[in-house]
Amino acid sequence: MPSQVYLALDLGASSGRVVAGLYSGHRLCLEEVSRFSNNGVHLPTGWHWNLGQLFADIKAGLATARRQYGDAIVSLSVDTWGVDYGVVDTRGRLLGLPWMYRDSRTDGMIDHVASLIPAGEIYRRTGIQQMFFNTINQLAAEARDYPAVLAGAARLLFVPDLLTYWLSGAQITERTIASTSQLLKAGTNEWDLDLAAQLGIPTHLFQPLTEPGTTVGTLLPEIQATTGCGPLRVVACGSHDTASAVAGVPARDAEPLFLSSGTWSLLGRELARPMITEASAQAGFSNEQGLAGTTKFLKNVAGMWLLQECKRSWDAQGLAAGYAELVRDAESSASEALIDPDHESFQKPCDMPAAIAAYLERTGQPAADSPGAMTRIILQSLAAKYGRLVGQLREWMPDLPDTLHIVGGGSQNALLNQMTADATGLRVEAGPVEATAAGNVLAQLIAAGEIASLAEGRALLRASFQPQTFEPATAPAT
């Protein structure tokens, strides 16, 4: 059959892309249509997302897709990073640019929230680890600092929901992105309105949830005119990019191990239901929601953010080098130093090489003498962290699979993949790189009736993509 085209509008915290999924009935091929940067803007109020620019870039990408694929395009869907949101009034007008999750307005909010509701109780109710940027903390900060904005708002829309609204006119809240808020009852599609009310967050902001794989509308006439596209179907995918990335894991295991490797590293296992224990709370594991009613039991790790920030500083100093060159230099480095990737000094935008150098000095470790050496320190520290997390999972889950699926942009880093195999004692299967776009497209195929289930979608991915395999050089950790 001729290929049908499904467009994944996939936005990460540092870049966005429009990816075309070409579906022939038996194979899926992904082609990048356009790519654009996603840089926050610093205003007098703090750091915000430049959502108007992102929307313009999306429309330009749709116009390019229309020129390339014409009437073969069936539908589109939006996924983005988690937790961030906008609020709209009764006429649908956005009340201010969405805040960036790394903005300092949430400083001290974890302690403030815990003073009102014990952290253990919040975890038992939501299954989500407490992190400074969680929506619950952002909304608590906004209720404190800008109460009039929330009082005047009619509805909260997470970033992918907001973009979906601008494309289709449909104001929805998709379930997987809502689960990142720390305001859903664990494993359900029900808001914990009592939790919100105790924190002074207006409960009228929250609406019933939409399931991934649902057609929510068609492309608005003005967007059709701007892009040349027809009345394309607009679909809700797993609009949290991690939900789509995990859906895009080409696993055979019913409950696979995954590592979504990008700006953030998210390591965990897909489960049929949440796992909420004292041990998982202490270890900082979350129970985010996935496609087909699954739970993504995972831990957030800083990920390639560390290297991205280092490269930004090096570029500003005229030490420009591509990521591939940095990794090659790291291969020849002999540094054995380690950092904690999640140390508080690395969480906000900063002079990251200086922050890492200060950490090494404080901990009595040799300084990195080159960008390549610092790159190696970052990569081996990430791998060591993955090894510790897999060790925790082994303690809780005797049936842990022997394969770790690494997907996302970080899956292209062969050095880190091998370090991860060695640190975890697991076989690593790397790819697809565009797993998030693949998972996005699978939700559209489900909505179109082309496939019946997530399992069928993963079989399609196995037939379509060949992963790169890395075997561990050491025995599994005990």
PEZI-V289427 format. One record per residue. N is the residue number from 1. RES is the residue in one letter. PHI is phi in whole degrees, 0 to 359 (999 if undefined). Layout:
BEGIN
n: {N	N}
res: {RES	RES}
phi: {PHI	PHI}
END
This chain:
BEGIN
n: {1	2	3	4	5	6	7	8	9	10	11	12	13	14	15	16	17	18	19	20	21	22	23	24	25	26	27	28	29	30	31	32	33	34	35	36	37	38	39	40	41	42	43	44	45	46	47	48	49	50	51	52	53	54	55	56	57	58	59	60	61	62	63	64	65	66	67	68	69	70	71	72	73	74	75	76	77	78	79	80	81	82	83	84	85	86	87	88	89	90	91	92	93	94	95	96	97	98	99	100	101	102	103	104	105	106	107	108	109	110	111	112	113	114	115	116	117	118	119	120	121	122	123	124	125	126	127	128	129	130	131	132	133	134	135	136	137	138	139	140	141	142	143	144	145	146	147	148	149	150	151	152	153	154	155	156	157	158	159	160	161	162	163	164	165	166	167	168	169	170	171	172	173	174	175	176	177	178	179	180	181	182	183	184	185	186	187	188	189	190	191	192	193	194	195	196	197	198	199	200	201	202	203	204	205	206	207	208	209	210	211	212	213	214	215	216	217	218	219	220	221	222	223	224	225	226	227	228	229	230	231	232	233	234	235	236	237	238	239	240	241	242	243	244	245	246	247	248	249	250	251	252	253	254	255	256	257	258	259	260	261	262	263	264	265	266	267	268	269	270	271	272	273	274	275	276	277	278	279	280	281	282	283	284	285	286	287	288	289	290	291	292	293	294	295	296	297	298	299	300	301	302	303	304	305	306	307	308	309	310	311	312	313	314	315	316	317	318	319	320	321	322	323	324	325	326	327	328	329	330	331	332	333	334	335	336	337	338	339	340	341	342	343	344	345	346	347	348	349	350	351	352	353	354	355	356	357	358	359	360	361	362	363	364	365	366	367	368	369	370	371	372	373	374	375	376	377	378	379	380	381	382	383	384	385	386	387	388	389	390	391	392	393	394	395	396	397	398	399	400	401	402	403	404	405	406	407	408	409	410	411	412	413	414	415	416	417	418	419	420	421	422	423	424	425	426	427	428	429	430	431	432	433	434	435	436	437	438	439	440	441	442	443	444	445	446	447	448	449	450	451	452	453	454	455	456	457	458	459	460	461	462	463	464	465	466	467	468	469	470	471	472	473	474	475	476	477	478}
res: {M	P	S	Q	V	Y	L	A	L	D	L	G	A	S	S	G	R	V	V	A	G	L	Y	S	G	H	R	L	C	L	E	E	V	S	R	F	S	N	N	G	V	H	L	P	T	G	W	H	W	N	L	G	Q	L	F	A	D	I	K	A	G	L	A	T	A	R	R	Q	Y	G	D	A	I	V	S	L	S	V	D	T	W	G	V	D	Y	G	V	V	D	T	R	G	R	L	L	G	L	P	W	M	Y	R	D	S	R	T	D	G	M	I	D	H	V	A	S	L	I	P	A	G	E	I	Y	R	R	T	G	I	Q	Q	M	F	F	N	T	I	N	Q	L	A	A	E	A	R	D	Y	P	A	V	L	A	G	A	A	R	L	L	F	V	P	D	L	L	T	Y	W	L	S	G	A	Q	I	T	E	R	T	I	A	S	T	S	Q	L	L	K	A	G	T	N	E	W	D	L	D	L	A	A	Q	L	G	I	P	T	H	L	F	Q	P	L	T	E	P	G	T	T	V	G	T	L	L	P	E	I	Q	A	T	T	G	C	G	P	L	R	V	V	A	C	G	S	H	D	T	A	S	A	V	A	G	V	P	A	R	D	A	E	P	L	F	L	S	S	G	T	W	S	L	L	G	R	E	L	A	R	P	M	I	T	E	A	S	A	Q	A	G	F	S	N	E	Q	G	L	A	G	T	T	K	F	L	K	N	V	A	G	M	W	L	L	Q	E	C	K	R	S	W	D	A	Q	G	L	A	A	G	Y	A	E	L	V	R	D	A	E	S	S	A	S	E	A	L	I	D	P	D	H	E	S	F	Q	K	P	C	D	M	P	A	A	I	A	A	Y	L	E	R	T	G	Q	P	A	A	D	S	P	G	A	M	T	R	I	I	L	Q	S	L	A	A	K	Y	G	R	L	V	G	Q	L	R	E	W	M	P	D	L	P	D	T	L	H	I	V	G	G	G	S	Q	N	A	L	L	N	Q	M	T	A	D	A	T	G	L	R	V	E	A	G	P	V	E	A	T	A	A	G	N	V	L	A	Q	L	I	A	A	G	E	I	A	S	L	A	E	G	R	A	L	L	R	A	S	F	Q	P	Q	T	F	E	P	A	T	A	P	A	T}
phi: {999	299	290	267	243	239	262	260	264	247	245	257	285	233	203	232	205	252	241	264	261	265	249	259	105	229	223	238	242	252	232	285	268	205	219	212	282	233	248	291	236	265	251	304	278	136	273	229	273	274	291	297	293	299	294	297	294	298	297	298	295	295	297	296	299	299	295	279	242	56	282	286	287	260	200	216	206	246	231	214	299	268	71	278	206	231	238	238	270	295	265	83	278	288	263	92	293	301	287	281	297	271	297	284	297	270	303	83	287	301	293	298	297	295	289	262	220	304	302	298	292	298	295	298	278	251	74	251	293	279	228	301	265	306	304	302	286	297	291	297	293	291	297	283	266	227	300	294	295	291	295	272	275	262	201	262	233	294	306	293	294	294	294	299	297	294	277	240	84	265	266	238	233	279	295	291	290	297	291	282	284	67	230	258	292	308	71	234	254	246	293	269	293	295	299	298	297	296	261	77	270	300	282	290	289	260	244	304	266	254	281	298	88	251	282	254	169	233	300	299	305	292	286	302	294	291	261	84	283	276	283	296	288	251	242	274	266	290	284	284	302	291	298	291	297	290	300	276	281	278	272	265	296	293	232	286	274	219	223	272	250	205	308	253	257	236	249	178	222	282	235	283	208	298	239	236	224	299	294	291	294	297	277	78	272	251	241	277	266	236	292	59	74	278	245	265	274	212	237	279	233	305	72	288	310	299	287	300	292	299	297	300	291	296	299	295	270	81	260	301	210	286	299	297	294	298	292	299	294	295	300	267	280	256	298	245	292	227	238	270	302	258	298	301	288	253	276	250	305	197	282	296	302	292	295	291	300	295	297	298	294	298	265	70	252	298	289	283	263	196	302	297	294	293	299	298	301	297	295	289	289	297	299	297	295	300	299	295	293	297	300	295	298	298	296	269	227	299	267	302	299	265	236	251	269	256	231	95	302	294	291	279	273	297	297	294	299	291	302	292	301	293	287	263	73	251	293	253	248	257	114	282	300	266	299	297	297	298	295	302	293	302	298	292	294	295	298	278	79	282	231	259	201	297	300	294	296	293	297	299	294	297	283	255	229	254	286	264	254	233	267	289	272	232	287	304	294	239}
END
